[in-house]
Amino acid sequence: MSSVQMVEDPVDFYDRLREHGPVVRVHLDGDVPAYLVTGYTEVNQVLKDGLRFTRDLGQWSITPAELPPGWPLRPHTVRRQNMLHAVGEEHVRLRAAFRHSLGKIGRGHLSVIVRTAADQLIDAFVDDGHTDLVSRYALPLPVAALGRMFGFPPEEATRFQRLIPALLGGGEDALDANTELTEIIATHVSRRHADPREDVTTGLVEAGLSADEIEQTLWLSINASVGATTAWTANTLLLLARLEETRGDLRGWLRDIPGVMAEVLWDHAPVQQPIGRIATADVVLNDTSTLIPRGSLVVPSLAGANLDPSFDEMRKASAYEDNASHVAFGNGAHECPAPDEARVIVQGGVERLWTRLPDIYLTQPAQAVEWGDSILTRMPKHLSASWDPAQARHRGETLAHTPTGDR
């Protein structure tokens, strides 16, 4: 399964796969066999049926010892003591503890954190008149916000900007990045046991989770949150900076930022295909012709489901922002536990950039956008954008003298 074909032209990639049906046997990097599910109906069946498609990776017919040495996707297929891989009562307990710990940083407080971080990042490049929106904004903004949420010191959180893309990219640096990230997290958990603060990590400690459960919950949360919010932000900024039609609609109040964000969830899903469900029995999905044998690794393609042409009419039946039937956040018991917090980060970041740089535009040709090669997330590697620095400075001075509630 070529990640290059998948990220460069996902519509064509999934259309060609569907010629073989909504369930296709594929080989991941390292020649590891799996079943990729791309049909909207079939993906929802996999996501919602925890009995036939378990998150318990211990039921995979391939043992860790049988995986290729140095397999870059190994960190994502190791069974961990967190809510992603737990099932039954254990899953309910871990998910409830995480949701409760988010209360340490309310959404109002998170909005302030995002706005402060956004202004600091914009201030650093606004006078240049140009920047790479990925490396200098879409990535460091979620890292700063999430680092603050979980209570990591800034110097540690900054390292996530290098580690998370490497880990999610599944390249040769993935295993080393995983080792370094694991060490940072373990140090932080020990720190919070000794020095509790008002952050999510302390909330997990107070919930009574073991040190290993907290470490594995943070590993999952940081990877998933940074990866998804960075991709969501970058893909939204791509639409904003590339299309004058989008910018014109925003200026004319015909659309708003949440609407553009919703379009991204449908057409440019930040999380492409989460790895790690195992068939607990021989399964044939929705009368398809492909048998998924017991013990097989099953990969539900969120992007493929959202782009399923069989559901084009459903997608077009209402405005993007009014149609939440996409599966960008997953579905079922293991769907994303913090979609509202993700929206706060992405919407806050995109709106602040649009407020301060309303004349921003993509410098590079749209067809020259180079996509990251991860099969887990889809986002551009770089977004070269420009604006009028004099106008931006004037607008910044105006905003500085505007009451906070009116900005």
N, C-alpha and C positions, 0 to 999 in steps of 0.2 A: 504494500500500500504506500504509494508515493506521497510524502507530505508536501513536496513541491507542487504537484498537480492539484492537491487538495486546497492549498491556501491561495494559489495564484488565480484559479478560476473554479471556485467551489460549485457554481451552478452546473458547469459542464462536467465536472468530476462526478457529482452525484447523479446527474442525468445518465451518464454512461454506466455507472454502477447499477442503476435501476433497470437497465436493459436485461440484467440478470436476476431481477427481483428485488424486493425490499430487504432481503436478508442475504448477505454474500459472505462466503468464506474468504478471508484475506490472510496475509502474513504481515505482521508488524515488523519494525526494525529488528534485525537479528533472526529473521525467519521464524518468529514466534507466531503460531496459528491463533486465529481469533475469528469471531463472527461479527461482522459490521452490520448494524441494523439502521436503515436510512428512511424507511417509511414512517410517516407521521403516526398512523394508527399503531404500527408495530413497536415503534420507540416508546410510545406511551404504555403499551402493554408491558414492556420490559421494565420501565421505570416504576410502574405501580404494582407489579406482581413480585413482591419480595419472597414469596414461597418458591416460585420456579426460577427466579433470578436473584440469587442471594449476593449480598456484599461480603459474605464470609469467604475470604480468599483461601481459607484452609481447605475448601472443597474443590479447588482447581486441580484438574488431573495432572497438570505440570507442577512438579515440586520446585522449590527455589534452587535446589542443586542441579536441576535439569535445564535451567535458564542459561543462555550464553554468558560467558565471563564478561564482566563489564557492561552488561546490558543497560543502556541508559534509561530505560523505562522501569527498571527494577524498583527504585524508590516509590513509584506509584502503584506497585503491585505487592508490596510487603504488607502483611496484615498488621495493623497498628491499633493500639488501644484508644481509638477515637470514634466519634459518632459516624464517620463515613463507613467504617468497616464493621461496626457493631450491628447486631441484629436483636430483635425482641426487646426485652426489658432493659438490657444493657444499653441499647441504642436510645431508648426513651430517656434513661437516666442521664446519659452523657449529653444528649441534645438539650434537655431541660436545663442542665447546669450551664451550658454555653449560653443559651438564650437569657438565663437569669443574669449571668455575668456581664452581658451587654448593657444591663441597666446601670453599671458603674459609669458609663459614658453615654448619657442620653443623646437623642438625636439633635436636640438644640445645641448642646455642647459640641457635638461632632461638627455641626454646621460652622460654628465659630472656629474650630480647629482647621477645617478645610479652607475657610476663607482666609485665615491668617497665613496658612502655608501657601495658598495660591498667590496672595499678594507678594509674599517674599520671593517666590519663584519668578513672578512676572517682573518685579522690580529689578531682578538680576539681569534680565535681557531686554527690557523694554526700550532702552535707548539705542540698542543695536539695530533695530529695524528688521531683524530677521533672526530665526532660530530653528533648531530641530525640535518640533513639538513633542516628540516621543521621549528623547533622552533628557530634555530640560523641563518637561512639564507632565506629560501623561504618565510617566513612570515615577518620578520623584514625588509627585503630589499624593498619590495613594500611599506610597511608602511612608511619607511624613505623617499622614493622618492615621494610618493603621499602626505605625510605630508608637504614636502617642496613645492610641486606644489601648494597646497592649502593655504600655509602660516601658518600652525599650528606650535606653538612652539614645540620643540622636546619632552618636557615632556608630552605634551598633545597627540601628535601623537603616542608616545610609548604606550599609553593606548589602542590604536586601536588594538594592538596585542592580547589583551585579549577580547575586546568587539566585534570585528567583527566575530571571530570564534564562539562566544557564540550566537550572533544574527543570523548568517547564519545556525548554527547547529540546531536551532529550539528546543533546550532542555529547561529545567526548568529555566535556567538563561537568556533566550532570552529577556524576557520583562524587566528585570532589566538592562540588557546591553543596550537595546533600550533607556531607560530613561536616563542613564548616557551619552550615545552618543549624544542624543538630547540636553542635557544641555551643553556639550562641544561645539557643533556646534553653539548653540545660543550665547554663550559667544564670540566665534570667530567672528561671523557675526557682533556683536556690536563693537568688537575691530576694524574690518576693516572699518566700517563706520567712526570711529573716527581716525583711523590711516591707511590710504591706503598704500599698498606696491605693488611691482611687483609680484603678484601671481594671481591665478585663482579666488580666492574669491573676490579680488578687482576688477577683470574684470567683475564679475557678478554684483557688486555694480555699476560700471560705466555703465553697460548695462541698468540700470534703473529698475532692478527687485526689487520687494518688499522684505522686510526682510524675510517674510514667504517663498516666492519663493526661495530665496537664501538658507535659512536653509534646505528646502526640497530638493533642487538640490544637496546640499552638502551631505545630508543624503544618497541620492541615489548614488551619485558618489563615496563616500567613501566605502559604502557597496559593490557596484558592482565592483569597481576597485580593492580594496584590496582582495575581495573574488576571483575574476577571475584571477588576476595576480599571487596571491599566489598559487592557484591550478595549473595554467598553468606552473609556475616555478617548483613546487614540482613534478608534473607528468613528466615534461621533465627531471628533475634530476633523477627521478626513472629509466627512460629508460637508461640514461647515466651511472648511477652507477651500475645498475643491469646487463646489457648486455655487455659482452666483445666484442661481434660482433659490437655493436654500437660504442664503444670506438675505436675499430680497424679501422672501416670505417672512423671515424673522423680523426684519426692519419694518415691514408693513403689518405686523401682528397677525399675519395669516397662519403662522405656525409659532410654536414655542420650543424651547430647548427640550422639555420632556417628550414632545412629539418626535423630535429628531432622534433622541435616545431610544424611543420605542421602535423606530424604524430600524435602528441598528440591531436591536434584539431579534427582530424578525429576519432581516436580510443579511446581517453580518455578525452572527452570534459570536460573542467574545469567547465563550467556552465551546469548542467544537465537538469533542467526543470524550467524555470522562471514562477513564479506564477502570475496569474492575468489577464486573458482575459475572457470576458463575452460574451456569445452568445446573439445577439440582436434579433434573430428570431429562430424558430425551424430549425435546420440545419442537413442535412445528407451529410457528406463529401465524395466526390469522389465515389459516388455509393456504399458506405459501408452500412452495415445493421443496424448501430447504429444511432438512432435519438438523437441529442443533443438538449434538450428543451431550449426554450428562457429563459434567465436569469441564465443559468448554468455557473459554473466556468469551464473554459477550460484550461488545462495545456499542452502546446506543449513541447514534450520531444526532446530537441536538441540532447541529447546523443542517444536516440532511433532512431531518424531520421538518424544520421550519421552512425549508425550500422545496418541500414535496409538492409537485405541480398538481396533484390530486386535490390539494386544499387551497389552490389559488383563490377561488371564489370566497372561501371563508376568510382569507387574509384581506381581501379587498372589500369585504362586506361593510367594514367600518374603518374609521381613521385608525392609524397604527396605535395611537395612545389610548384608544378606547377598546382595543382588542388584545386581551391578555392571554389568549389561548396558545401562545407560543410556549416552547419548552426550554427557553434560554436559561431558566433557573432550575431546570429539571422538573420532576413531578414525583408524587408519591411520598413515602416516609422519609426518603433521603434527599428531598429537594433542598435547595439552598436555604439555610436557616437564617440568613441575614440579608434578604433582598432590599429591605428598606434602608439599611445602613449603606449598602452599595449605592443605592440611588442618591443618598445624601452626598456621598463623596463625588460621584461622577457629575451629578447635576450642579453641585456647588462649584466644582472645578471648571466645567464648561461654561457656565453662566458668568463666572468671574472673568474668564478670559475674553468672552464675547463682550462683556460690559466695558472692559478696559481697552480692547483692541477690536472694535467693530468693523474695521476695514481690512482685517486679516485675510490673506489669500494664499493659496498653495503656490509656491515658487516653482516647484518641479512639475513637469507634465504628469497628468493623472496616470497615464499608461506606464510611467517610469517608477511608480510606487513599488518598492521591493517589500515583499511580505516575509515575516518570520517563518521559519521552517518547522515549527512545532505542530504536532497533530492534536495537541491538547487545547491550545488557544490560537486565535487568528488575529493578527494585528500587523500593521506596517512596521518595518524596522526603523524607518526614519520618515519624518514629515517636514520637509523644508518649507517654511512659511515666512511671509514678509508683511510689513505694515508701515504706515507713516509714523516715524518716531516722534516728530513734532506734534502731530495730532494726538498721539498717545500721551505725551507729557502734559499737554493742555487738558486732556480729559482726566488724567490722574489728579491734576491740581483741582479741577472742578469737583471730582468725587471726594477729595480730601476735605472739602468744605461743605459737603452734603451730609445732613443727618443720616445716621446709620440706617434707620428704617426706610429711607427714601432711595438708597443706593441700588 
